[in-house]
Amino acid sequence: MKKLFFVLVMILLVVSPLLAKEEDKEKEKSQETLKYHIVVTATRTEQPKLELGSSTTLIPFEQLKKAGKTMVVEALAAVPGLDVVQNGGAGKTADVFIRGANSEHTLVMVDGIEVNDPMSPGRTFDFAHLSLDNIDRIEIVRGPQSTLYGSDAMGGVIHIITKKGEGKPGFYVSAEAGSYSSFRESAGVSGGTKTVNYSFAVSRFDTKGFSASAEKYGNTEKDGYGNTDLSGRLGFKPAENLDIYFIGRFTDMSSDLDNFEGPGGDDPNYVMDSQQFLFAANAALSLMKGKWEQRLGMFYNNIQRDLTNDIDDLHPFDSSKGVYKGRIFKVDWQHNIYVHPTNIITAGIEYEREEGESQYSWESMWGPGQSLFPGESARTTGIFLQDSIKVRDTFFMTLGVRFDDHSRFGTETTYRIAPAVLLKSGTKIKATYGTGFKAPSLYQLFAPATDWGPIGNENLEPEKSKGWDVGIEQYLFADRLTLSFTYFRNDFEDLILYDWLQGYINVSEAETKGYEVFMSARPVNNFTIHGSYTYTDAIDKETGEQLLRRPKHKANLTFNLRLFKKANVNLNLLHVGKRYDVFPYPTRTEADAYTLFNLAASYRLTRNIEIFGRIDNLFDEEYEVVLGYGTAGRSAYIGFKVSY
């Protein structure tokens, strides 16, 4: 079967030049050329990607659509420097590691709303449930970003930005069906005038799935998943210098789980129900002929998880029930002062309050039990200042400093510098150096003690990091060919670990280093090639061992061919190298490398009707992302979209 892959590649290479003449007649959209990509997350102001020293990746929606992606977690798998780890199939816990940092060291935002779960032990975000509906682009910034974003951004930031409606009213409906009895339906409407803009979408996804615990260990029960996602953005422009907009998103999901990985993992009654509600109200005011811009935002994140595990034939004596509730409220007041074409001063103040509570109860052959986490909270106030410098379209640099005051552990100061030099030859030399911190989570601070010992520790200090990178980018042939190489290193200290005798304590140190290689080529307008390779060496400095679930080697290669204005074919290769895991617990085991091929295609029947399909794991590779957990075999999906 793998020979078929190379045959397809050769067909793409041969056919694409024959179609070049027709496609060259069309003007390329600006998003197809890296030179014109605008990034917001790296500096909190709109900056061309070409002028940034930061290591950033921008994924526009059109690129996701061509690859047939439907969930954010799928879109991140191919990004250089990122490792995506999911415990089973659709709806099962999904974590992202940036440059070898822990998953809780990644700040995740949706339109500026922090979506990390304040009641997860590490305050992480579960990527399993966020769909790509109504999303305009995804921005990823690698390396410490605490100077602009405070805690949780110690390893980097992933920012999902929704669509802004424009032009005359339009709507779409879409449906898809495929393997594992999977069905997806979605609809949306958008539009805008000079004074009002709107964009709303709704989607539903259902699948019977496969066993969360790997089938090769004898687990046969199917673990299904259902997800309803509603999102919307509504904007007003009452005056030429004033923009007001509101953003909301609601996700309601239910996922069948297994009791544990490996042999005997099946658990027919183990279910997690979760709801997350996000809301933001923003206002942007421009004064002094555009030289002073103020942005005031209020953000709210409410998440609840309910876990139920009733008695069943496989577990006749054990049952449990847990309810976890978390909330984040944040106010952000930012000022951008355009002092001169060479300088943008960005300053702001943030106030954030997080709250959480939980209740867990169980029944066993030894009797009932209960663990209560009464309502606890923490408050953080941050002040930041940044100067963005631009000299003769050649030299660019951002300098920033931030001061945070946390209600539990006190104060923390972070800083960052990111210079870049762009030569007339199309060569960019870039570098960054910054510090970061991660505040202890509510669970790590306040989790109640059990009969076996303490858990929470109110005397915890924040985790800290120092990180730097240096790289070179080369743009050739009017940006039709882009090459880049970046070396990075991060040092972490005071990492929080759980100790059976003492509970959570600051004891661990870690080091991650490696390099990222990226290539983008557009030999003709209708044919693109994207490739990347990441080497990551992530070491626990206390033991000298590799950190778990971080592969040393990861590679990605994507071919995209557009045919006769109506059809598109996308072929992707993803290789993940060997890495260590704990399986069976507490045995440290090396997981095998794996390579996946994914094929996606679409065809526009008419101006308003499009059909599309994809085959994931084209060659039916047997593999495990997390040892003991199931993964999908070859699976196919087909659907249509009607839009007006």
Residue pairs with C-beta under 8 A, 6 or more apart in sequence:
1 618
1 619
1 620
2 597
2 619
5 571
5 573
5 597
5 618
5 619
8 571
8 599
9 559
9 571
12 527
12 559
12 561
12 569
12 571
15 561
15 563
16 523
16 524
16 526
16 527
16 561
17 523
17 524
19 524
19 526
19 527
19 562
19 563
19 564
20 524
20 525
20 526
20 527
22 526
22 564
22 565
23 524
23 525
23 526
23 562
23 565
24 524
24 525
26 525
26 565
28 525
29 62
30 36
31 37
31 60
31 62
32 522
32 528
33 479
34 49
34 50
34 475
34 479
34 482
34 520
35 48
35 50
35 475
35 479
36 48
37 48
37 49
37 50
37 58
38 46
38 47
38 48
38 49
39 46
39 47
39 48
39 49
39 52
39 56
39 58
39 139
39 141
40 46
40 47
40 139
40 159
40 161
41 56
41 109
41 139
41 140
41 141
41 157
41 159
42 52
42 54
42 56
42 139
42 141
42 398
42 418
43 52
43 54
43 148
43 344
43 346
43 386
43 388
43 398
44 148
44 334
44 346
44 348
44 386
45 336
45 344
45 346
45 388
47 388
49 56
49 58
50 422
50 428
50 475
51 390
51 396
51 420
51 422
52 396
52 398
52 418
52 420
52 430
53 396
53 397
53 398
53 418
53 419
53 420
53 430
53 431
53 432
54 141
54 142
54 143
54 398
54 418
54 430
54 432
55 81
55 141
55 142
55 143
55 430
55 432
55 469
55 471
55 486
55 488
55 516
56 139
56 140
56 141
56 142
57 79
57 80
57 139
57 140
57 142
58 137
58 138
58 139
58 140
59 75
59 79
59 137
59 138
59 139
59 140
60 136
60 137
61 132
61 135
61 136
61 137
61 163
64 75
64 132
64 135
64 138
65 602
66 560
66 568
66 570
66 600
66 602
67 75
67 558
67 560
67 570
67 572
67 598
67 600
68 570
68 598
68 600
68 601
68 602
68 612
68 613
68 614
68 637
69 75
69 132
70 131
70 132
70 176
70 184
70 205
71 90
71 127
71 128
71 130
71 131
71 132
72 127
72 130
72 131
72 132
72 135
72 138
72 160
73 84
73 86
73 94
73 96
73 127
73 128
73 130
75 132
75 138
76 82
76 84
76 96
76 127
76 138
76 140
76 158
77 84
77 556
77 574
78 532
78 556
78 558
78 572
78 574
79 140
79 532
80 516
80 517
80 518
80 532
80 533
80 534
80 556
81 98
81 99
81 142
81 488
81 516
81 534
81 536
82 96
82 97
82 98
82 140
83 96
83 97
83 100
83 536
83 549
83 550
83 551
83 554
83 576
84 94
84 95
84 96
84 127
84 625
85 94
85 95
85 96
85 97
85 103
85 549
85 625
85 626
86 92
86 93
86 94
86 95
86 128
86 625
86 626
86 629
87 93
87 94
87 212
87 261
87 625
87 626
87 629
88 211
88 212
88 213
88 223
88 258
88 626
88 629
88 630
88 631
89 180
89 207
89 209
89 210
89 212
89 223
89 225
89 630
89 631
89 632
90 128
90 182
90 205
90 207
90 209
90 225
91 128
91 129
91 207
91 209
91 225
91 226
91 227
91 253
91 255
92 128
92 212
92 223
92 225
92 255
92 257
92 629
93 126
93 128
94 126
94 127
94 128
95 103
95 124
95 126
95 127
96 103
96 106
96 127
96 158
97 103
97 106
97 155
97 549
97 550
98 105
98 106
98 140
98 142
98 155
98 156
98 158
99 142
99 143
99 155
99 156
99 467
99 488
99 490
99 512
99 514
99 536
100 490
100 510
100 512
100 514
100 536
100 537
100 538
100 547
100 550
101 154
101 155
101 156
101 465
101 490
101 492
101 512
102 122
102 155
102 495
103 122
103 124
104 116
104 122
104 123
104 124
104 152
104 438
104 441
105 152
105 153
105 154
105 155
105 156
105 436
105 438
105 463
105 465
106 124
106 125
106 152
106 153
106 155
106 156
106 157
106 158
107 114
107 116
107 145
107 149
107 151
107 152
107 153
107 156
107 157
107 158
108 114
108 115
108 116
108 125
108 127
108 157
108 158
108 159
108 160
109 115
109 157
109 158
109 159
109 160
110 130
110 159
110 160
110 161
110 162
110 247
110 249
110 278
111 160
111 161
111 162
111 233
111 247
111 280
112 159
112 280
112 282
112 297
112 299
112 332
113 247
113 278
113 279
113 280
113 299
113 300
113 301
113 330
114 152
114 299
114 301
114 328
114 330
114 352
115 125
115 130
115 276
115 278
115 301
116 123
116 124
116 125
116 152
116 328
117 123
117 124
117 125
117 126
117 303
117 305
117 326
118 301
118 303
118 326
118 327
118 328
118 354
118 355
118 356
118 441
118 442
119 303
119 305
119 324
119 325
119 326
119 356
119 357
119 358
119 442
119 443
120 126
120 326
120 441
120 443
121 441
121 443
121 444
122 441
122 443
122 444
123 152
123 441
123 442
123 443
128 255
129 227
129 229
129 251
129 253
129 274
129 276
130 160
130 229
130 251
131 203
131 205
131 227
131 229
133 186
133 188
133 201
133 202
133 203
133 229
133 231
134 162
134 163
134 188
134 199
134 200
134 201
134 231
134 232
134 233
135 160
135 161
135 162
135 163
136 161
136 162
136 163
136 164
137 161
138 158
138 159
138 160
138 161
139 157
139 158
139 159
139 161
140 156
140 157
140 158
140 159
141 156
141 157
141 159
142 155
142 156
142 469
142 488
143 155
143 156
143 432
143 434
143 467
143 468
143 469
143 488
143 490
144 153
144 154
144 155
144 156
144 414
144 416
144 434
144 435
144 436
144 465
144 466
144 467
144 490
145 153
145 156
145 157
145 416
145 434
145 436
146 153
146 154
146 402
146 404
146 414
146 416
146 434
146 435
146 436
146 437
147 384
147 386
147 400
147 401
147 402
147 414
147 415
147 416
147 434
147 435
148 384
148 386
148 400
148 402
148 416
149 157
150 350
150 352
150 380
150 382
150 402
150 404
151 380
151 404
151 406
151 437
151 438
151 439
151 462
152 438
152 439
153 436
154 436
154 437
154 438
154 463
154 464
154 465
154 492
155 436
155 465
155 490
162 199
162 231
162 233
162 247
162 249
163 190
163 199
163 233
164 192
164 197
164 199
164 233
164 235
165 190
165 191
165 192
165 197
165 198
165 199
165 233
165 235
166 190
166 191
166 192
166 197
167 191
167 192
168 191
169 189
169 190
169 191
170 189
170 190
170 191
170 643
170 644
171 187
171 188
171 189
171 190
171 643
171 644
172 186
172 187
172 188
172 641
172 642
172 643
172 644
173 185
173 186
173 187
173 641
173 642
173 643
174 184
174 185
174 186
174 187
174 639
174 640
174 641
174 642
175 183
175 184
175 185
175 186
175 639
175 640
176 182
176 183
176 184
176 185
176 612
176 637
176 638
176 639
177 183
177 184
177 637
177 638
177 639
178 635
178 636
178 637
178 638
179 632
179 634
179 635
179 636
179 637
180 207
180 208
180 209
180 210
180 222
180 632
180 635
181 206
181 207
181 208
182 205
182 206
182 207
182 208
182 637
183 204
183 205
183 206
183 207
184 203
184 204
184 205
184 206
184 639
185 203
185 204
186 201
186 202
186 203
186 204
187 201
187 202
187 203
188 199
188 200
188 201
188 202
189 198
189 199
189 200
189 201
190 198
190 199
190 200
191 197
191 198
192 198
192 235
194 237
195 236
195 237
195 238
196 234
196 235
196 236
196 237
197 233
197 234
197 235
197 245
198 232
198 233
198 234
198 235
199 232
199 233
200 230
200 231
200 232
200 233
201 229
201 230
201 231
201 232
202 228
202 229
202 230
202 231
203 227
203 228
203 229
204 226
204 227
204 228
204 229
205 225
205 226
205 227
205 229
206 224
206 225
206 226
206 227
207 224
207 225
207 226
208 222
208 224
209 222
209 223
209 224
209 225
209 256
210 222
210 223
210 630
210 632
211 219
211 220
211 221
211 222
211 223
211 258
211 265
211 266
211 630
212 219
212 223
212 256
212 257
212 258
212 265
212 629
212 630
213 219
213 258
213 259
213 260
213 261
213 262
213 265
213 266
213 628
213 629
213 630
214 261
214 262
214 265
214 624
214 628
214 629
214 630
214 631
215 630
216 622
217 262
217 263
217 264
217 265
217 628
218 263
218 264
219 258
219 263
219 264
219 265
219 266
219 630
220 266
221 258
221 266
221 267
221 268
222 256
223 255
223 256
223 257
223 258
224 255
224 256
225 253
225 254
225 255
225 256
226 253
226 254
226 255
227 251
227 252
227 253
228 251
228 252
228 253
229 249
229 250
229 251
230 248
230 249
230 250
230 251
231 248
231 249
231 250
232 247
232 248
232 249
233 245
233 246
233 247
233 248
234 245
234 246
235 243
235 244
235 245
235 246
236 243
236 244
236 245
237 243
237 244
238 244
241 285
241 286
241 287
241 290
242 283
242 284
242 285
242 286
243 282
243 283
243 284
244 281
244 282
244 283
244 284
245 282
246 279
246 280
246 281
246 282
247 278
247 279
247 280
247 282
248 277
248 278
248 279
248 280
249 276
249 277
249 278
249 279
250 275
250 276
250 277
250 278
251 274
251 275
251 276
252 274
252 275
253 273
253 274
253 275
254 271
254 272
254 273
254 274
255 271
255 272
255 274
256 270
256 271
257 267
257 270
257 271
257 272
257 307
258 265
258 266
258 267
258 270
259 265
259 266
259 267
259 270
259 309
259 315
260 628
261 583
261 626
261 627
261 628
261 629
262 583
262 584
262 627
262 628
264 314
265 628
266 314
267 309
267 312
267 314
267 315
268 312
268 313
268 314
269 308
269 309
269 310
269 311
269 312
269 315
270 307
270 308
270 309
271 307
271 308
271 309
272 305
272 306
272 307
272 308
273 305
273 306
273 308
274 303
274 304
274 305
274 306
275 303
275 304
276 301
276 302
276 303
276 304
277 300
277 301
277 302
277 303
278 299
278 300
278 301
278 302
279 299
279 300
280 297
280 298
280 299
280 300
281 297
281 298
282 295
282 296
282 297
282 298
283 295
283 296
283 297
284 293
284 294
284 295
285 293
285 294
285 295
285 296
286 292
286 293
286 294
287 293
287 294
290 338
291 337
291 338
291 339
292 335
292 336
292 337
292 338
293 335
293 336
293 337
293 338
294 333
294 334
294 335
294 336
295 332
295 333
295 334
295 335
295 336
296 331
296 332
296 333
296 334
297 330
297 331
297 332
297 333
297 334
298 329
298 330
298 331
298 332
299 328
299 329
299 330
299 331
299 332
300 327
300 328
300 329
300 330
301 326
301 327
301 328
302 326
302 327
303 325
303 326
303 327
304 323
304 324
304 325
304 326
305 322
305 323
305 324
306 321
306 322
306 323
306 324
307 320
307 321
307 322
307 323
307 324
308 320
308 321
309 315
309 318
309 319
309 320
309 321
310 319
311 317
311 318
311 319
311 363
317 363
317 364
317 365
318 362
318 363
318 364
318 365
319 362
319 363
320 360
320 361
320 362
320 363
321 360
321 361
321 362
322 358
322 359
322 360
322 361
323 358
323 359
323 360
324 356
324 357
324 358
325 356
325 357
325 358
326 354
326 355
326 356
326 442
327 354
327 355
327 356
328 352
328 353
328 354
328 355
329 352
329 353
329 354
330 350
330 351
330 352
330 353
331 350
331 351
331 352
332 348
332 349
332 350
333 348
333 349
333 350
334 346
334 347
334 348
335 345
335 346
335 347
335 348
336 344
336 345
336 346
337 344
337 345
337 346
337 347
338 344
339 345
341 390
342 389
342 390
342 391
343 387
343 388
343 389
343 390
344 387
344 388
345 385
345 386
345 387
345 388
346 384
346 385
346 386
346 387
346 388
346 400
347 383
347 384
347 385
347 386
348 383
348 384
349 381
349 382
349 383
349 384
350 380
350 381
350 382
350 383
350 384
351 379
351 380
351 381
352 379
352 380
352 381
352 382
353 377
353 378
353 379
353 380
354 377
354 378
354 379
354 442
355 375
355 376
355 377
355 442
356 373
356 375
356 376
356 377
356 442
356 443
357 373
357 374
357 375
357 376
358 371
358 372
358 373
359 370
359 371
359 372
359 373
360 370
360 371
360 372
360 373
361 368
361 369
361 370
361 371
362 368
362 369
362 370
371 448
371 450
372 448
373 443
373 446
373 447
373 448
376 442
376 445
376 446
377 442
378 406
378 407
378 408
378 439
378 442
378 445
379 406
379 407
380 404
380 405
380 406
380 407
380 439
381 404
381 405
382 402
382 403
382 404
382 405
383 402
383 403
384 400
384 401
384 402
384 403
385 400
385 401
385 402
386 398
386 399
386 400
386 401
387 398
387 399
387 400
388 396
388 397
388 398
389 395
389 396
389 397
389 398
389 399
390 396
393 422
394 421
394 422
394 423
395 419
395 420
395 421
395 422
396 419
396 420
396 421
396 422
397 417
397 418
397 419
397 420
398 416
398 417
398 418
399 416
399 417
400 415
400 416
400 417
401 413
401 414
401 415
401 416
402 413
402 414
402 415
403 411
403 412
403 413
404 411
404 412
404 413
404 414
404 437
405 411
406 412
406 439
406 462
408 439
408 440
408 445
408 458
408 460
409 439
409 440
409 460
409 461
409 462
412 437
412 462
414 434
414 435
414 436
414 437
415 434
415 435
416 432
416 433
416 434
416 435
417 432
417 433
417 434
418 430
418 431
418 432
418 433
418 434
419 430
419 431
420 428
420 429
420 430
420 431
421 428
421 429
421 430
422 428
423 429
426 474
426 475
426 476
426 479
427 472
427 473
427 474
427 475
428 472
428 473
428 474
428 475
429 471
429 472
430 470
430 471
430 472
430 473
430 486
431 468
431 469
431 470
431 471
432 467
432 468
432 469
433 466
433 467
433 468
434 466
434 467
434 468
435 464
435 465
435 466
435 467
436 464
436 465
436 466
436 467
437 462
437 463
437 464
437 465
438 462
438 463
438 464
438 465
439 462
440 457
440 460
440 461
440 462
440 463
440 496
440 504
443 455
443 456
444 456
444 457
444 460
444 496
444 504
445 456
445 457
445 458
445 460
446 456
446 458
447 455
447 456
447 503
447 504
448 455
448 456
449 455
449 456
449 503
452 500
453 500
453 501
453 502
453 503
454 502
454 503
455 498
455 503
455 504
456 503
456 504
457 502
457 503
457 504
457 505
460 496
460 504
460 505
460 506
461 494
461 506
462 494
463 492
463 493
463 494
463 495
463 496
463 506
464 492
464 493
464 494
465 490
465 491
465 492
465 493
466 490
466 491
467 488
467 489
467 490
467 491
468 488
468 489
469 486
469 487
469 488
469 489
470 486
470 487
471 484
471 485
471 486
471 487
471 516
472 484
472 485
473 482
473 483
473 484
474 482
474 483
474 484
475 481
475 482
476 482
476 483
480 521
480 522
480 523
481 519
481 520
481 521
481 522
482 518
482 519
482 520
482 521
483 518
483 519
484 516
484 517
484 518
484 519
485 515
485 516
485 517
485 518
486 515
486 516
487 513
487 514
487 515
488 512
488 513
488 514
488 515
488 516
489 511
489 512
489 513
490 511
490 512
490 513
491 509
491 510
491 511
492 508
492 509
492 510
492 511
492 512
493 509
494 506
494 508
494 509
495 506
495 507
495 508
495 509
495 510
496 504
496 505
496 506
496 508
497 504
497 505
497 507
497 508
498 504
499 505
499 507
507 542
508 540
508 541
508 542
509 540
509 541
509 542
510 538
510 539
510 540
510 541
510 547
511 538
511 539
511 541
512 536
512 537
512 538
512 539
512 547
512 550
513 536
513 537
514 534
514 535
514 536
514 537
514 552
515 534
515 535
516 532
516 533
516 534
517 532
517 533
517 534
518 530
518 531
518 532
519 529
519 530
519 531
519 532
520 528
520 529
520 530
520 531
521 528
521 529
521 530
522 528
522 529
523 529
526 561
526 562
526 563
527 559
527 560
527 561
527 562
528 558
528 559
528 560
529 557
529 558
529 559
529 560
530 556
530 557
530 558
530 560
531 555
531 556
531 557
531 558
532 555
532 556
533 553
533 554
533 555
533 556
534 553
534 554
534 555
535 552
535 553
536 550
536 551
536 552
536 554
537 546
537 552
538 546
538 547
538 550
539 545
539 546
539 547
540 546
540 547
545 580
545 588
546 552
546 579
546 580
547 580
548 579
548 580
548 581
548 582
549 579
549 580
549 581
549 626
550 579
551 576
551 577
551 578
551 579
551 593
552 577
552 578
552 579
553 575
553 576
553 577
553 578
553 593
554 575
554 576
554 577
555 573
555 574
555 575
556 572
556 573
556 574
556 575
557 572
557 573
558 570
558 571
558 572
558 573
559 570
559 571
559 572
560 568
560 569
560 570
560 571
561 568
561 569
561 570
562 568
563 569
565 604
566 603
566 604
567 601
567 602
567 603
567 604
568 601
568 602
568 603
569 599
569 600
569 601
570 599
570 600
570 601
571 597
571 598
571 599
572 597
572 598
572 599
572 600
573 595
573 596
573 597
574 595
574 596
574 598
575 593
575 594
575 595
575 596
576 593
576 594
576 595
576 625
577 593
578 590
578 591
578 592
578 593
579 590
579 591
580 588
580 589
580 590
580 591
581 588
581 589
581 590
581 591
581 626
581 627
582 588
582 589
582 627
583 589
583 627
583 628
584 628
589 627
591 624
591 627
592 623
592 624
594 621
594 623
594 624
595 621
596 616
596 617
596 618
596 621
596 623
597 617
597 618
597 619
597 621
598 614
598 615
598 616
598 617
598 618
599 614
599 615
599 618
600 612
600 613
600 614
600 615
601 612
601 613
601 614
602 610
602 611
602 612
602 613
603 610
603 611
603 612
604 610
605 611
608 642
608 643
608 644
609 640
609 641
609 642
610 640
610 641
610 642
610 643
611 638
611 639
611 640
611 641
612 638
612 639
612 640
612 641
613 636
613 637
613 638
613 639
614 636
614 637
615 634
615 635
615 636
615 637
616 632
616 634
616 635
616 636
616 637
617 632
617 633
617 634
617 635
618 634
619 634
620 633
620 634
622 633
623 631
624 631
625 631
